[in-house]
Amino acid sequence: MLLKKNIPISYVFGKVKYEITFVIIYATIIGVWDKYFHVINISIPLSVPMVLGTVLSLLLAFKSNQAYDRWWEARIVWGAIVNDSRTLVRQLLYFMADPYISVSIKDFQDRFVNRQIAWCYSLGQSLRNQSPTHRLNKYLQPEELEFVSKHDNVPNALLQLHGRDLKRMLQEGQLNKYQQVELDDTLTRLCDSMGKCERIKNTVFPVTYGLYIHFSLFVFILLLPFALLDTFGIFEIPMVVIIAVSFFLIEKMAIHLQDPFENKPTDTPVTTIARSIERNLKQMMNDQKVPEKVEAESFYVL
């Protein structure tokens, strides 16, 4: 996720460097040829690119809104994951017997909490097409890691282990039926959040829509110098570049926001959120090994 400050200009304009290069070369050729060689006798009424630019503005606005909705929904879902992870551990702590009375219960709760932390990291990694079991050996028992490694959907397998343990605690009398139902309801909400993230990840933004906008944008840029020559002469070059850069940056912004799980600076910061969840849960368990808070070393956090 991009932070509020220290976003380098090179990052912003680096996203459209090829488009800017093309526009500069194209506009310069048109302007120089018209001024010094007088070989261009094409004149287009300014109203033509104005109408096309207005249509493009509406299309880009719609695309930007839809892309931001996808990004914001992803952030809302991860906010729900934070809340439900805290709720799950709180229920686990206060539904069961005092862990300081029973060592076995304390071990069970520690293992359960570590598995929930592993679930958060694993979900983020799988959404970014990274190894969902990477570094999970810190949080999982060897037999648990072996179990989840056999599944295509590792986060789902971890929830399955959660459910299995809750069933065992019910059978052993550590939980009553009502408490087990409440815990299972929290697991269901976590599963729903996982499914929402997977829907966002796997639902491709309509390709033809973006392609048509991109094609129309280039047509607009190709026509624009001929409409500005009569008014600005060779000074149409900076005018065309400024207008083109504005449109291209809006288009690129929408393209990056529409996919919030691609391991890019504009991503939903799932790894940072997972680290915050880890800190919260370990503090709830009075664990002394709480990881350090993530400090941004650049202009974004992942």
C-alpha positions as CSV (number, residue, x, y, z in Angstrom):
1,M,0.0,0.0,0.0
2,L,1.4,3.4,-0.9
3,L,2.0,5.7,2.0
4,K,1.0,9.3,2.3
5,K,4.4,10.7,1.8
6,N,7.8,10.2,0.1
7,I,6.3,8.7,-3.1
8,P,9.1,9.4,-5.6
9,I,8.3,11.1,-8.9
10,S,10.3,8.4,-10.6
11,Y,7.8,5.8,-9.4
12,V,4.8,7.8,-10.6
13,F,6.1,8.7,-14.0
14,G,8.0,5.4,-14.4
15,K,4.6,3.7,-14.9
16,V,4.0,5.7,-18.1
17,K,7.6,6.2,-19.3
18,Y,7.1,4.3,-22.6
19,E,3.8,6.1,-23.3
20,I,5.4,9.5,-22.5
21,T,8.3,8.7,-24.8
22,F,6.0,7.8,-27.6
23,V,3.9,11.0,-27.2
24,I,7.0,13.3,-27.0
25,I,8.4,11.8,-30.2
26,Y,5.1,11.9,-32.0
27,A,4.2,15.4,-31.0
28,T,7.7,16.7,-31.7
29,I,7.6,15.2,-35.2
30,I,4.2,16.8,-35.9
31,G,5.2,20.2,-34.5
32,V,8.7,20.4,-36.2
33,W,7.4,19.3,-39.6
34,D,4.6,21.8,-39.5
35,K,6.9,24.7,-38.4
36,Y,9.9,24.1,-40.6
37,F,8.8,22.0,-43.5
38,H,5.2,23.0,-43.9
39,V,4.3,19.5,-45.1
40,I,1.4,18.9,-42.8
41,N,-1.8,20.4,-44.1
42,I,-4.1,18.4,-41.9
43,S,-6.3,20.5,-39.6
44,I,-8.9,19.0,-37.2
45,P,-11.5,21.0,-35.4
46,L,-10.7,21.2,-31.7
47,S,-14.2,20.0,-30.9
48,V,-13.4,16.5,-32.3
49,P,-10.7,15.6,-29.7
50,M,-12.7,17.5,-27.1
51,V,-15.7,15.2,-27.6
52,L,-13.5,12.1,-27.6
53,G,-11.6,13.4,-24.5
54,T,-14.9,13.9,-22.7
55,V,-16.0,10.3,-23.5
56,L,-12.6,9.0,-22.4
57,S,-12.9,10.9,-19.1
58,L,-16.2,9.3,-18.3
59,L,-14.9,5.8,-19.2
60,L,-11.8,6.3,-17.2
61,A,-13.8,7.6,-14.2
62,F,-16.0,4.6,-14.3
63,K,-13.0,2.2,-14.6
64,S,-11.2,4.0,-11.7
65,N,-14.2,3.8,-9.5
66,Q,-14.6,0.1,-10.2
67,A,-10.9,-0.6,-9.6
68,Y,-11.0,1.4,-6.3
69,D,-14.1,-0.6,-5.2
70,R,-12.1,-3.8,-5.7
71,W,-9.1,-2.5,-3.7
72,W,-11.3,-1.1,-0.9
73,E,-13.3,-4.3,-0.7
74,A,-10.0,-6.2,-0.3
75,R,-9.0,-3.9,2.5
76,I,-12.5,-4.3,4.2
77,V,-12.1,-8.1,4.1
78,W,-8.7,-8.0,5.7
79,G,-10.1,-5.6,8.4
80,A,-12.7,-8.3,9.1
81,I,-9.9,-10.9,9.3
82,V,-8.1,-8.8,11.9
83,N,-11.3,-8.6,14.0
84,D,-12.3,-12.2,13.7
85,S,-8.7,-13.4,14.5
86,R,-8.9,-11.4,17.8
87,T,-12.4,-12.7,18.5
88,L,-11.3,-16.3,17.9
89,V,-8.4,-16.1,20.4
90,R,-10.5,-14.2,23.0
91,Q,-13.2,-16.9,22.8
92,L,-10.6,-19.6,23.0
93,L,-9.0,-18.0,26.1
94,Y,-12.2,-17.4,28.1
95,F,-14.4,-20.3,27.0
96,M,-11.9,-22.9,28.2
97,A,-10.5,-23.5,31.6
98,D,-7.8,-21.3,33.0
99,P,-4.7,-22.2,31.1
100,Y,-2.5,-21.6,34.1
101,I,-4.3,-24.5,35.9
102,S,-3.9,-27.0,33.1
103,V,-0.6,-27.2,31.2
104,S,-2.3,-29.3,28.4
105,I,-4.9,-26.5,27.8
106,K,-2.1,-23.9,27.7
107,D,-0.3,-26.0,25.1
108,F,-3.5,-26.4,23.1
109,Q,-4.2,-22.7,23.1
110,D,-0.6,-21.8,22.1
111,R,-0.8,-24.3,19.2
112,F,-4.2,-23.0,18.1
113,V,-3.0,-19.3,18.2
114,N,0.1,-20.1,16.3
115,R,-1.9,-21.9,13.7
116,Q,-4.2,-18.8,13.3
117,I,-1.1,-16.7,12.8
118,A,0.1,-19.1,10.2
119,W,-3.3,-18.9,8.5
120,C,-3.1,-15.2,8.1
121,Y,0.4,-15.3,6.6
122,S,-0.5,-18.3,4.4
123,L,-3.6,-16.6,3.0
124,G,-1.7,-13.5,2.0
125,Q,1.1,-15.5,0.4
126,S,-1.3,-17.7,-1.6
127,L,-3.2,-14.6,-2.8
128,R,0.1,-13.2,-4.2
129,N,0.9,-16.6,-5.9
130,Q,3.8,-17.2,-3.4
131,S,4.4,-20.4,-1.6
132,P,1.6,-20.7,1.0
133,T,3.8,-22.7,3.4
134,H,6.8,-20.4,3.3
135,R,8.1,-19.8,6.8
136,L,5.1,-21.5,8.4
137,N,7.4,-24.0,10.2
138,K,7.8,-21.2,12.8
139,Y,4.1,-21.6,13.8
140,L,3.1,-25.1,12.9
141,Q,3.9,-28.5,14.4
142,P,5.7,-30.8,11.9
143,E,2.6,-33.1,11.5
144,E,0.5,-30.0,10.9
145,L,2.9,-28.7,8.2
146,E,2.9,-32.1,6.6
147,F,-0.9,-32.2,6.6
148,V,-1.4,-28.8,5.0
149,S,1.4,-29.3,2.4
150,K,-0.8,-32.0,0.8
151,H,-3.6,-29.5,0.1
152,D,-3.9,-27.1,-2.8
153,N,-5.6,-24.6,-0.6
154,V,-3.3,-24.4,2.5
155,P,-5.4,-21.7,4.4
156,N,-8.5,-23.9,4.0
157,A,-6.5,-26.9,5.4
158,L,-5.5,-24.8,8.4
159,L,-9.1,-24.0,9.1
160,Q,-9.9,-27.7,8.8
161,L,-7.3,-28.3,11.6
162,H,-9.0,-25.6,13.7
163,G,-12.3,-27.4,13.3
164,R,-10.9,-30.8,14.1
165,D,-9.3,-29.5,17.4
166,L,-12.5,-27.8,18.4
167,K,-14.4,-31.0,17.9
168,R,-11.9,-32.8,20.1
169,M,-12.2,-30.2,22.8
170,L,-16.0,-30.6,22.7
171,Q,-15.7,-34.4,23.0
172,E,-13.2,-34.0,25.9
173,G,-15.6,-31.6,27.7
174,Q,-13.3,-28.6,27.6
175,L,-16.0,-26.8,25.6
176,N,-19.8,-27.1,25.8
177,K,-22.0,-27.2,22.7
178,Y,-22.8,-23.4,22.8
179,Q,-19.2,-22.4,23.1
180,Q,-18.3,-24.7,20.3
181,V,-21.0,-23.2,18.1
182,E,-19.7,-19.7,18.8
183,L,-16.1,-20.7,17.9
184,D,-17.3,-22.5,14.8
185,D,-19.3,-19.3,13.7
186,T,-16.0,-17.3,14.0
187,L,-14.2,-19.9,11.8
188,T,-17.1,-19.6,9.3
189,R,-16.6,-15.8,9.1
190,L,-12.8,-16.4,8.5
191,C,-13.7,-18.8,5.8
192,D,-16.1,-16.3,4.2
193,S,-13.3,-13.7,4.2
194,M,-11.0,-16.1,2.6
195,G,-13.5,-16.8,-0.1
196,K,-14.1,-13.1,-0.7
197,C,-10.3,-12.6,-1.2
198,E,-10.2,-15.5,-3.6
199,R,-13.1,-14.1,-5.6
200,I,-11.4,-10.7,-6.0
201,K,-8.2,-12.4,-6.9
202,N,-9.7,-14.8,-9.5
203,T,-12.3,-12.5,-11.0
204,V,-10.5,-10.8,-13.9
205,F,-11.4,-7.2,-14.6
206,P,-13.1,-7.2,-18.1
207,V,-10.2,-7.3,-20.5
208,T,-12.1,-5.9,-23.5
209,Y,-13.2,-2.9,-21.5
210,G,-9.6,-1.9,-20.7
211,L,-8.5,-2.7,-24.2
212,Y,-11.1,-0.5,-25.8
213,I,-10.2,2.4,-23.5
214,H,-6.5,2.0,-24.2
215,F,-7.2,2.0,-28.0
216,S,-9.5,5.0,-27.8
217,L,-6.9,6.8,-25.7
218,F,-4.2,6.4,-28.4
219,V,-6.7,7.5,-31.1
220,F,-7.3,10.6,-29.0
221,I,-3.5,11.3,-28.6
222,L,-3.0,10.8,-32.4
223,L,-5.6,13.3,-33.2
224,L,-4.8,15.9,-30.6
225,P,-1.7,17.5,-32.2
226,F,-3.5,18.3,-35.4
227,A,-6.3,20.1,-33.4
228,L,-3.8,22.2,-31.5
229,L,-1.4,23.2,-34.3
230,D,-3.5,26.2,-35.5
231,T,-3.8,27.6,-32.0
232,F,-0.4,26.8,-30.4
233,G,1.9,26.0,-33.3
234,I,5.0,24.2,-32.1
235,F,4.0,24.8,-28.5
236,E,1.4,22.1,-29.1
237,I,4.2,19.7,-28.0
238,P,4.1,20.4,-24.3
239,M,0.3,20.7,-24.4
240,V,-0.1,17.3,-25.9
241,V,2.4,15.8,-23.5
242,I,0.7,17.3,-20.4
243,I,-2.8,16.1,-21.6
244,A,-1.5,12.7,-22.5
245,V,0.3,12.2,-19.2
246,S,-2.8,13.0,-17.3
247,F,-4.9,10.5,-19.1
248,F,-2.2,7.7,-19.0
249,L,-1.6,8.2,-15.3
250,I,-5.3,7.8,-14.5
251,E,-5.5,4.7,-16.7
252,K,-2.4,3.2,-14.9
253,M,-3.8,4.0,-11.5
254,A,-7.0,2.1,-12.3
255,I,-5.0,-0.9,-13.7
256,H,-2.9,-1.2,-10.5
257,L,-5.8,-0.8,-8.1
258,Q,-8.0,-3.4,-9.8
259,D,-5.7,-6.2,-8.7
260,P,-4.9,-5.7,-5.0
261,F,-3.0,-9.0,-4.5
262,E,-0.2,-8.8,-7.0
263,N,2.8,-8.1,-4.7
264,K,3.0,-4.5,-5.9
265,P,3.3,-1.2,-4.0
266,T,-0.4,-0.5,-4.6
267,D,-1.4,-3.9,-3.0
268,T,-3.5,-4.3,0.1
269,P,-0.8,-4.7,2.7
270,V,-1.6,-8.3,3.7
271,T,1.8,-9.1,5.1
272,T,1.9,-6.0,7.3
273,I,-1.7,-6.7,8.5
274,A,-0.7,-10.3,9.2
275,R,2.2,-9.1,11.3
276,S,-0.1,-6.8,13.2
277,I,-2.4,-9.8,13.9
278,E,0.6,-11.8,15.1
279,R,1.5,-9.1,17.5
280,N,-2.0,-8.7,18.8
281,L,-2.6,-12.5,19.3
282,K,0.8,-13.1,21.0
283,Q,0.1,-10.2,23.4
284,M,-3.3,-11.6,24.2
285,M,-1.5,-14.9,25.1
286,N,1.1,-13.1,27.2
287,D,3.8,-14.4,24.9
288,Q,7.2,-12.8,25.5
289,K,8.3,-13.3,21.9
290,V,6.3,-10.6,20.2
291,P,7.7,-9.6,16.8
292,E,8.7,-6.0,16.2
293,K,6.2,-3.7,14.6
294,V,6.7,-3.2,10.9
295,E,8.4,0.1,10.1
296,A,8.1,1.3,6.5
297,E,11.5,1.5,4.9
298,S,10.2,2.9,1.7
299,F,7.2,4.7,0.3
300,Y,5.0,1.7,0.6
301,V,4.3,-1.4,2.8
302,L,3.3,-4.8,1.7
